[in-house]
Amino acid sequence: MPEAFRIDRPPGWRLHALAVLLCKKKTLHQVVEPLLADLQHEYYTALANGRPWNASWGRVRDTIGFFKALGLSALVQLSKDLSRLAK
């Protein structure tokens, strides 16, 4: 049986803090928070099933996904801004 441990802060809290600084509220609510909710759900499910390595790997995978989503969101916003300037 795996040894129990305490989680002080939920996974993704630092990513959320970073996103608050970098993103607009709309992006935060539509992109970042659902992504982090999935990260936390997968993490806690893996731990509940006694799979700490899956939980750790999921955090790495989802952190990469977080930065991809932020990058894509920034590109979309840039294209919108450029199209407004071109008009």
C-alpha positions as CSV (number, residue, x, y, z in Angstrom):
1,M,0.0,0.0,0.0
2,P,1.5,3.4,-0.9
3,E,2.4,5.7,1.8
4,A,0.0,8.6,2.4
5,F,1.2,12.1,2.0
6,R,-0.3,15.6,2.3
7,I,-0.7,18.0,-0.6
8,D,-0.1,21.6,0.5
9,R,-1.1,23.3,-2.7
10,P,-3.0,21.9,-5.7
11,P,-1.0,21.1,-8.8
12,G,-1.0,24.0,-11.2
13,W,-1.3,26.8,-8.7
14,R,2.0,28.4,-9.9
15,L,0.8,28.1,-13.5
16,H,-2.4,29.8,-12.5
17,A,-0.6,32.6,-10.8
18,L,1.6,33.1,-13.9
19,A,-1.5,33.1,-16.1
20,V,-3.2,35.8,-14.0
21,L,-0.2,38.0,-14.7
22,L,0.1,37.3,-18.4
23,C,-3.5,36.6,-19.7
24,K,-6.6,38.6,-20.2
25,K,-9.6,37.5,-17.9
26,K,-11.4,36.0,-20.9
27,T,-8.4,33.8,-21.8
28,L,-7.9,32.9,-18.1
29,H,-11.5,31.7,-17.8
30,Q,-11.9,30.1,-21.2
31,V,-8.4,28.5,-21.7
32,V,-6.3,28.4,-18.5
33,E,-8.8,27.4,-15.8
34,P,-10.3,24.5,-17.7
35,L,-6.8,23.2,-18.6
36,L,-5.7,23.4,-14.9
37,A,-9.0,21.8,-13.7
38,D,-8.2,18.8,-16.0
39,L,-4.6,18.7,-14.7
40,Q,-5.8,18.6,-11.1
41,H,-8.5,16.0,-11.8
42,E,-6.0,13.7,-13.6
43,Y,-3.4,14.2,-10.8
44,Y,-5.8,13.4,-8.0
45,T,-7.3,10.4,-9.9
46,A,-3.9,8.9,-10.4
47,L,-3.0,9.4,-6.8
48,A,-6.3,7.9,-5.7
49,N,-5.5,4.8,-7.8
50,G,-2.1,4.4,-6.2
51,R,-0.2,5.6,-9.3
52,P,2.1,8.4,-8.2
53,W,4.3,8.1,-11.3
54,N,1.3,8.6,-13.5
55,A,0.4,11.7,-11.4
56,S,3.9,13.1,-11.9
57,W,4.0,12.4,-15.6
58,G,0.6,13.9,-16.0
59,R,1.8,17.1,-14.4
60,V,4.7,17.3,-16.8
61,R,2.5,16.6,-19.8
62,D,-0.1,19.1,-18.7
63,T,2.4,21.8,-17.9
64,I,3.7,21.5,-21.5
65,G,0.2,21.7,-22.7
66,F,-0.4,24.8,-20.6
67,F,2.5,26.6,-22.3
68,K,1.4,25.4,-25.7
69,A,-2.1,26.7,-25.0
70,L,-0.7,30.1,-23.9
71,G,1.4,30.3,-27.0
72,L,-1.5,29.5,-29.3
73,S,-3.7,32.0,-27.4
74,A,-1.0,34.7,-27.8
75,L,-0.8,34.0,-31.6
76,V,-4.5,34.2,-32.0
77,Q,-4.6,37.5,-30.1
78,L,-1.7,38.8,-32.2
79,S,-3.5,37.9,-35.4
80,K,-6.7,39.7,-34.2
81,D,-4.7,42.7,-33.2
82,L,-2.9,42.8,-36.6
83,S,-6.1,42.5,-38.5
84,R,-7.6,45.4,-36.6
85,L,-4.6,47.5,-37.4
86,A,-4.8,46.6,-41.0
87,K,-8.3,47.9,-41.3
